[in-house]
Amino acid sequence: MSAEYGNRHQPTEIRLKREDRVLEIDYADGCSFALPAEYLRVESPSAEVQGHGPDSKTIVAGRRHVGILAVEPVGSYAIRIRFDDMHDTGLYTWDYLYRLGAEQDRIWQNYLRSLAEEGLSREP
């Protein structure tokens, strides 16, 4: 399948650690990432979060304690994550998850900075 479907990076294993609120993903290139549920939720690829244009992303606050109820495969290119705050839209392609892992520190710091600038909190 082509890269447009999110298949440039192929996972070899995906583990949901529900109690730790973490999704662990191992990739064929040897990279492994532990992605916290809160991080996955606030960076959801859904239109609700990402918006419909480059400058329309929504800052999602108050999700510090969000958990993952289920991870569902979507074809051979993505997963749908059902969070316990009932958010379940947006498809997390293999490439999007890889990017979230590879750029986690930068993306998370930008999120924290955006929260502070808006006077928002991670707390519910």
C-alpha positions, -999 to 999 in steps of 0.1 A, spaced: 0 0 0 12 35 -6 24 61 20 -8 81 15 -26 54 35 -2 56 64 18 25 57 54 37 54 60 25 89 47 -9 98 40 -19 134 50 -54 145 32 -53 179 7 -30 196 1 -34 234 -26 -16 254 -15 -12 290 -49 -1 303 -39 3 339 -9 24 330 -29 43 304 -3 37 277 -3 23 242 30 7 233 39 2 197 69 -16 182 78 -9 145 95 -30 119 125 -6 118 132 -13 155 117 18 169 94 14 199 72 40 215 51 43 247 23 67 240 3 79 270 -35 80 266 -37 117 275 -11 125 247 -30 103 222 -63 120 231 -51 156 229 -34 149 196 -63 130 181 -63 131 143 -101 138 144 -115 169 128 -129 178 162 -93 183 174 -73 190 143 -99 212 127 -104 216 90 -74 238 82 -38 244 92 -47 270 119 -78 255 133 -65 230 158 -84 228 191 -65 227 224 -80 199 244 -77 205 281 -86 185 312 -77 151 299 -49 142 324 -67 111 337 -83 99 304 -80 62 297 -83 39 267 -113 16 266 -104 -2 233 -82 -2 203 -98 -14 171 -81 -22 138 -92 -3 107 -81 -22 76 -44 -28 75 -34 8 79 -48 23 111 -65 19 145 -94 36 161 -90 44 198 -120 45 221 -113 67 251 -132 67 283 -143 103 278 -163 88 248 -141 103 221 -136 77 194 -133 96 161 -102 100 140 -81 72 126 -46 68 139 -26 56 109 7 38 114 26 68 101 7 92 124 14 71 154 51 68 144 53 106 141 36 110 175 63 87 190 93 101 172 83 137 179 67 132 213 89 156 233 84 185 209 47 179 204 41 175 241 60 207 250 40 226 223 8 213 239 19 223 274 29 258 261 -5 262 243 -24 252 275 -4 278 295 -10 305 269 -47 299 270 -49 296 308 -60 260 305 -51 230 326 -45 192 321 -67 186 351 -104 178 346 
